[in-house]
Amino acid sequence: RWARGSADFADVHREGKRGLRQLDVITVDCDGVASEAEFWDRYVRATDPSGAGLFGRNLDAFWDAVDGGGPGWPGDVALVFKNVASVAVFREGRFLAALEEIAAEASTSITLTR
């Protein structure tokens, strides 16, 4: 369900000391996710993030991770959440709206696909 590896690259580049480089992609498949807890479980299992034990498993903690490098930071990667239509029912759509806002503003590359 999740992909991480040399075969999966985003068309996303990060400029570093040695110029541009392509980022590894981590895909989190949200198909069939029935709860926010399951969403965060899939994120943690797919990303094996830094500080996983301290990651708060909520939108605020996710923002801290993907924008500030806090617990739950997936590393210097591109995140792809696919089948996010499954989470549109959480909090009457507010969960997905917040996730979309985080994706648009975070320093980590985040793509959401329905």
Steps between C-alpha positions, in 0.01 A plus 500: 500500500787738561801557286842625592809437304726580212235414242263767629603857432298815489551760237607711795847629552669654801793735466787410728869563531566284195222642283160356421412144591189293455309407815395150597123460512306342784143408407232461765194323362187623679265260324258359756627707791214496751631729775753772571692252716531265201613793280782582742592131536542477122707820495733372771533154345571642154747767604673346803551860613755654727364510855208267418445422868459870579282582197161626620299342214284805434497788254693738728773241554506427126551871425785515752656194336474598134572869538730513800667159505341404832412148614341316210721669237519262202842622390593694189245326277189570297180369656210380289170421668283314249129419523442785746130501413475236774581759766258764369236383750720565804385805696244581229775571249709721726773235540561483124479879469768538769713233332471689170606823673800331658596350162489844340706674768748247644867501415478125432363416154150353550260392226142386561312299239141384513 
